[in-house]
């Protein structure tokens, strides 16, 4: 998902906060490696790991609060209309 720049901008707009993609996008695997390395002494502490993190790209919100609320209201309405779409037997 982080490779989809449209989705990343959409998230920044909807959340109203910057969305940041790290240089290493496989964060689950990286986190496991960091935890294992910390456990056996490859890294001395979490601060050392923090120093290795770097930002690749950042998306800033491009819509104002009023537009955000308007879009969220439409999304909520669309979701509500899907309720009871399929009848259970």
RALINSUL-V967250 format. One record per backbone hydrogen bond with DSSP energy under -1.0 kcal/mol. CO is the residue of the C=O (numbers start at 0). NH is the residue of the N-H. If there is no record, write none. Layout:
BEGIN
co: (CO & CO)
nh: (NH & NH)
END
This chain:
BEGIN
co: (0 & 3 & 4 & 5 & 6 & 7 & 8 & 9 & 10 & 11 & 18 & 20 & 20 & 24 & 25 & 26 & 27 & 28 & 29 & 30 & 31 & 32 & 33 & 34 & 35 & 36 & 44 & 45 & 46 & 48 & 49 & 53 & 56 & 58 & 63 & 64 & 65 & 66 & 67 & 68 & 69 & 70 & 71 & 72 & 73 & 74 & 75 & 76 & 78 & 79 & 81)
nh: (3 & 7 & 8 & 9 & 10 & 11 & 12 & 13 & 14 & 15 & 58 & 55 & 56 & 26 & 29 & 30 & 31 & 32 & 33 & 34 & 35 & 36 & 37 & 38 & 39 & 41 & 48 & 49 & 50 & 51 & 52 & 22 & 20 & 18 & 67 & 68 & 69 & 70 & 71 & 72 & 73 & 74 & 75 & 76 & 77 & 78 & 79 & 80 & 81 & 82 & 84)
END
